[in-house]
């Protein structure tokens, strides 16, 4: 696993997620995934659990690097989530976290 942690307070890693695209909605999905314990990776291999891809990248409106990353995701058979799918998958259940 190739974890890149934005929040050093994350203690339990569920797996890695790669994010493809540049939208604000994708940033929100990234924040949610990290909050529930997933790690973020910028590279793709068979250990990646999910790819979250914004609508522009899915429509082919993206950089060559993002297009290449998405192609690698598809070749490896990594489950692809839209931003809306990610909001559901990575939602925080009320009462899960407490501030001590």
ChimeraX attribute file (.defattr): number of C-alpha atoms within 10 A of each C-alpha:
attribute: neighborCount
match mode: 1-to-1
recipient: residues
	/A:1	15
	/A:2	16
	/A:3	15
	/A:4	15
	/A:5	15
	/A:6	13
	/A:7	11
	/A:8	7
	/A:9	9
	/A:10	14
	/A:11	9
	/A:12	10
	/A:13	15
	/A:14	13
	/A:15	18
	/A:16	26
	/A:17	28
	/A:18	23
	/A:19	25
	/A:20	27
	/A:21	23
	/A:22	16
	/A:23	14
	/A:24	10
	/A:25	16
	/A:26	22
	/A:27	15
	/A:28	13
	/A:29	25
	/A:30	23
	/A:31	16
	/A:32	19
	/A:33	24
	/A:34	21
	/A:35	18
	/A:36	19
	/A:37	18
	/A:38	25
	/A:39	26
	/A:40	25
	/A:41	19
	/A:42	13
	/A:43	16
	/A:44	21
	/A:45	15
	/A:46	11
	/A:47	13
	/A:48	22
	/A:49	17
	/A:50	21
	/A:51	25
	/A:52	23
	/A:53	26
	/A:54	24
	/A:55	19
	/A:56	13
	/A:57	17
	/A:58	16
	/A:59	8
	/A:60	12
	/A:61	13
	/A:62	17
	/A:63	13
	/A:64	10
	/A:65	11
	/A:66	19
	/A:67	17
	/A:68	13
	/A:69	20
	/A:70	24
	/A:71	12
	/A:72	15
	/A:73	22
	/A:74	13
	/A:75	10
	/A:76	13
	/A:77	12
	/A:78	20
	/A:79	13
	/A:80	21
	/A:81	17
	/A:82	16
	/A:83	22
	/A:84	15
	/A:85	14
	/A:86	21
	/A:87	18
	/A:88	12
	/A:89	14
	/A:90	18
	/A:91	14
	/A:92	14
	/A:93	8
	/A:94	7
	/A:95	6
	/A:96	7
	/A:97	10
	/A:98	6
	/A:99	3
	/A:100	3
